[in-house]
Structure formats: structure tokens, C-alpha cells
Amino acid sequence: MLYYAEPVSRLIEELSKLPGIGPKTAQRLAFFLLRQKRSDAVALARAIVDAHDKTLYCSCCMNLSDSDPCRFCQDERRDRSILCVVEDPRDVVAIEKTRDYHGLYHVLHGSLSPMEGIGPEQLKVKELMARLSSPALQEVILASNPTVEGEATSAYLARLIKPMGLKVTRIAHGLPVGGDLEYADQVTLVRALEGRREL
């Protein structure tokens, strides 16, 4: 049975396809959008279409961009001896917000997950390997997430990269600032101890 007008039902159905949005939240969002001015709804629709149509993969680092190469790859001030490998474009933003890393990036667009049918062919591994022949490159930082899939991805990439004579490092994992030791899991504590540094 159709409870709402067909366009409203279709809007709710489309919104419920978004990650983390269930039917109730989709319904609330739909009615919120219907209460907005038409110009706001048009601006939102245009932003979605523009993001879809005008965003592309940088041919160098595979990051999402509106230019090719992206602004990171174009920036001559960046340290070309270091390449940070991340799973997702959002990881690039997180690292950039630290204002402490000034090298280049490579985005894999996921991590190895045999259970979900994601192998090296589904990731941007081939493109990564093609970049490693740069004579300026000295170190590859593996910055995949501290999950089972992220660890497997880092281990796999390290086995591929080390024979090329490049330094391969992994980001440290440990306790968050403000965290309590008593609530940390054993793996996190082990990683924090292994990644300790001299003061």
C-alpha cells in the first residue's frame, strides 16, 4: 500500500539507500526537504549531480579530485620521497588536517577482504606498484585502518614493496589521547607498547 504521494515515496526510498539511513530517518529527511524552499532543494540536487559528474580519480594517486592531476600531486612543495598509502579519500583529509605530513598519497579505495570478494584486483594496487619506480621515492608509509582487513592489506603490500628496496613503514597504533588504559583492548595495548618512542 502506498502511504505517501508517489514522488514522496520515491524520495524516501532513494534516501533510505544512503549508508546509515533507515526507513524512519529517510522519512524524516524527506519531510525536512519538502519543508525547505524550492531553491534549497534545487541547490542540493545540483550539488549531488555536480559531485557525481565533475569528480574523477587523479591519474597519479587515485584520490577523488576535480582536476587531473589533483592538487596534492601538482604541488611541487610536497616531499616526493615519501608516499603514504591509505584506504579511502577521507583518510587523506584526516592526515592533511594534522598539518604534519607533507609527502604524496596513494588511495587504494578499500582493503583486502576475501569474505566480501575484495582482492588486489578490486583495489588500486596495480596503480600503486606502477608509481614505486620513481627514483625520488625512498619510503612508503602504509596507513591502512587498524582492522583485520587493514592489517592484511598492509602485510600484503609490504611483501610486494620490500623486495624493491624501498623503506616500508606502518603507522603506529595505540591509545587515543584522553583514553584510559583499563578500557583498552589487549591488541591496542600491545601496539601501544611496541610503538613506544624515547622522550
GIDA-V791128 format. One record per backbone hydrogen bond with DSSP energy under -0.5 kcal/mol. CO is the residue of the C=O (numbers start at 1). NH is the residue of the N-H. E is the energy in kcal/mol with one decimal. If there is no record, write none. Layout:
CO;NH;E
CO;NH;E
This chain:
1;3;-0.7
5;8;-0.6
5;9;-2.5
6;10;-2.4
7;11;-2.0
8;12;-2.6
9;13;-2.5
10;14;-2.5
11;15;-2.6
12;16;-2.1
14;17;-1.1
15;18;-1.6
18;21;-1.8
20;22;-0.7
22;26;-2.6
23;27;-2.1
24;28;-2.3
25;29;-2.8
26;30;-2.5
27;31;-2.3
28;32;-2.1
29;33;-2.7
30;34;-2.0
31;35;-1.2
32;35;-0.5
32;36;-0.7
33;36;-0.8
37;40;-0.6
37;41;-1.8
38;42;-2.7
39;43;-2.2
40;44;-2.3
41;45;-2.5
42;46;-2.8
43;47;-2.3
44;48;-2.2
45;49;-2.4
46;50;-3.1
47;51;-2.5
48;52;-2.0
49;53;-2.9
50;54;-3.2
51;55;-0.6
56;65;-2.6
58;62;-1.7
61;107;-2.9
63;58;-2.8
65;56;-2.9
70;74;-2.0
71;75;-1.2
74;76;-0.7
75;78;-1.4
78;80;-0.7
79;82;-0.9
79;104;-0.6
81;138;-2.7
81;139;-2.5
82;104;-2.5
83;85;-0.6
83;141;-2.8
84;86;-0.6
84;106;-2.0
85;143;-2.8
86;108;-2.9
87;109;-1.1
87;110;-1.8
88;91;-1.5
88;92;-0.9
89;93;-1.4
90;94;-2.1
91;95;-2.3
92;96;-2.7
93;97;-2.1
94;98;-0.5
95;98;-1.1
95;99;-0.5
95;100;-0.6
96;99;-1.4
102;79;-2.9
104;84;-2.6
106;86;-2.6
106;108;-0.5
108;124;-1.5
113;116;-1.3
113;118;-2.5
114;117;-1.2
117;119;-0.8
118;113;-2.6
119;122;-1.4
119;123;-0.6
120;123;-0.8
120;125;-0.8
123;125;-0.8
124;128;-1.2
125;129;-2.8
126;130;-1.7
127;131;-1.0
128;131;-1.0
128;132;-0.9
129;132;-0.6
130;133;-0.6
131;134;-1.4
134;137;-1.0
138;167;-2.5
139;83;-2.1
139;141;-0.5
140;142;-0.6
140;169;-2.6
141;85;-3.3
141;143;-0.8
142;171;-1.9
145;147;-2.1
147;151;-2.8
148;152;-2.2
149;153;-2.3
150;154;-2.3
151;155;-2.6
152;156;-2.4
153;157;-2.6
154;158;-2.6
155;159;-1.9
156;160;-1.3
157;161;-2.6
158;162;-2.5
161;164;-2.1
161;166;-0.8
162;165;-2.3
167;140;-2.9
167;169;-0.5
169;142;-3.4
176;179;-2.2
180;183;-1.2
180;184;-0.5
181;184;-1.3
185;189;-2.1
186;190;-2.6
187;191;-2.5
188;192;-2.4
189;193;-2.3
190;194;-2.6
191;195;-2.3
193;196;-1.2
